[in-house]
Amino acid sequence: MPTEEFDRLAAAAYKGERTSGRRLAARSGASELDALRQTLTLAAGSAGLDQLLIERAQLRQADQARRAAKLEIKSTALARKQARVQAAPGAWQAWFDGSAHPNPGRLGIGALLCGPQGERVEISRRAGHGDSGEAEYLALIALLEAALELAPPQLLVYGDSQVVINDVNQPAAPGAKGLESYRARVAALLAGLGEVSLRWIPRHRNGAADGLSQQAIASWPAAPSVSPTV
């Protein structure tokens, strides 16, 4: 069987046509090449096999071009993402987290700032009463207030609250209900800093800040016990 011709026909055939060709070869005893040629000739109709092969080749080229374009877009997006993730020399990195026990209830906030020369600033404090959204925002505010004193040239901030991260990163969109004043405070703090980037991370990658917020929760005095009325 001429391999070159079979390969050319097989490349033009769709999966169903390849299957039909094999079945025809099995039924009729014809070679796979002849069976596939008959199958494609039938599919070509009045246009003829040669025209079908030309059209199928053009379709393959167009598909390959689309795939190449998609890969290029993905590669470019990945390169941009990696460039964003890589901190520039002198950049600081920071993490924040807020907890409410119960929710709403007592608030604890935690934040960690790390500098390029090994600097480390930890924040762990009680933050009054409220819900988890308020706790997350208060943790971010405390972090940015500390950063304002340090004046880092670049600051990468990570948090596991999608509500807060999305709220801050989309200033043109309506703010999260009930958190408008916190959003405004964050915007004011960001205006006083250099380059700041806020990025969401999953909770399991925010362990240090979470530990600091839980430490703050644990520092609350125990609620007084109520003696039963006799």
N, C-alpha and C positions, 0 to 999 in steps of 0.2 A: 504494500500500500504506500503510494507516494506520500511521505510524511509531510512535506512542505504544503501540498495542496490540502491535505486533511487538517493540518494546523490552521490554515487560512480559513477553511470552512468552519472549523470548530470555534475559532475566535469570533466568527460572525454569528454563530448560532446562539439562540437563547437556551436556557436550561431545559425547557420543555421540548424544544426541537432536538436537542442532543438525545433526550430520552426517547423521543419518537424514532430517531434514526437508529438507535440501538435495537429497539423493538422490531423495526422493519428488517434490519439485518438478521435478527434471530428468526423471524418468520419466513423470510424469503431465501435465506442463505446467501444474500448479496454481501459484499464486503461492507465494512463500516463506512468507507469512503463513499461508495456508490449510494448506500442507504441515506447518508447524511446529505449528499448532493441532491437526491430526489426530494428529500424532506424540505430542503431550502428552496429548491426550484418551485415546489408547490406553494411555499410561503410567499415567494416573490410574485407569483401570478403573472399578469401580462407585462409587468415591468422587466421581468427577466432576472436571472441569477446575478449577472454582473452588476446590475444597478442596485440590487439588494446588498451585495457585498460592499459597494461604494458607500451606500447610505449607512450601513452598520459600522463601517470604519470611521465615518464622520461622527457618528454618535459616540463611539468609543473615545475618540479624540476629545470631544466636547466634555464627556464625563471625566476623563483624566484631567482636563483643564480645571473643571470645577473642584475635583478632589485636591488638586495642587493648590488652588486658591484657598480652600478651606484650611489646608495644612499650614499655609503661609499665615493666615489670619490667626490660627491657634498658636503658631510659633511666636508671632509678634506679641499676642496677648500674654503668653507665658513669659517672654522676655521682659515685658513691661512690669508684670507682676513681680518677677524676681528682682527687678531694679528697685521696685518700691519696697520690697522686703529687706533688701540689703541697706543697712544704715550707713550713712556717710561718716567719714572720720569726724569725731567730735559729737556725734549724735548720742542722745540719751534714749533709753527705753523705759517704759513705765506700764504698770498693770493696776487695775482698780477693780474693786468688788464691794457690793453692799448687801447686807442681810437684814431681814426683818423677822423677829421671833416674838410672837406669831406674826402672821401677815394679814392685816397690819398689826404692828406692835412695836417693841423696842428695836431700835436701829443700831447696827454696828457697821462701820465702814473701814475698809482696808485699802491701802495703796502702797506700791513699791516703785521707787525710781532708781534706776541704775545708770551710772555714767561711764564713759569710755575709759576712764582711768581707775575704775574699780570703785567709784563712789556709790554709796548705797543709802537711800533715805526710805525709812519705813514709816507708814502712818497707820495707826490702829486706835480708833476712838469711838466712844458712844456718840450717837447723833440724834438723840431725842426719839420721838415716836412718829411712825408713819408706815407707809407700805414699801414693798420691795423696789418699786420704780423710783421712789424718792431716795431710798438708800443708795441705789446705784448712782443716781445723779449727784448726791452729796459726796460720794466717794470720788467721783470724777472731779468735782469742784475742789475738793481738798487736795487732790493730786495736782491740778493746774495751779492752784494757789502756791503750792510748794515749788512747782516748776518756775513760776514767775520770779521767785527769789533767786533761782539758780541761773536763769536766762540761758538755757541751752540753745545752740544754733539750730538744732533739729531735734524734734521729740516724736518718738513713735509710741503711741498709746494703745494698749490692748485691753479689751474688756469682753466679758461673756454676755452682756446684756444687749440683745439685738435692738430692743426698744430704744435704749439710750444712744447706741452707736448710730442707728439709722436716723434718729431724731436730730442728732448733731450734724451728721453728714449730709442731710437734705434740708438745708435752711429754707429753701423756697417752698417746701411742702408744709401742710398744716402740722403744727406741733402735737406731740402726744398730749391728750386731754389731761388736765390737772397738773402738768409738769412744765407749763409755759415759763414760769418764773425761773426755774432751774435752767431751762434751755437758754434763756436770756443771760443768765449769769455766766454760763459756760461760753457763750458767744463773746461776752465782754472780756473774759480771761484770755480766750484765744486771740483776740485782737491785740493783746499786749505781749504775745509771745511771737517767736519766729516761726519757722516751718513746723507745723504740727500735723500729724496724720493719725486718725483714729481708725482702728481695725478691730473687727469682731474675731474672737477666738472661742473655741468650745470650752465648756466649763472645766474639763479635765486638764486643760493647758493653762488654767488660771489659778493654780493651786496656791501660790504664794500670797496673792491678794485675798483669796478666799480665806486662807488661814488667818490673815490679819483681821479680816472682818469678823470671823468667828471668835477670835481672841477678844475683840471689842465687845461682842455680845456676852461672852463669858464674864466680862468685867462688871456687868450690871449687878447691883446688889440683889440678893434674892428677895422675891416678893414676900411680904409679911404673911405669915399663916393666919388664917381666920379660925378662931375657936368656935366650935359648934355651940349654938344657943341651947341652954338647958331649959 
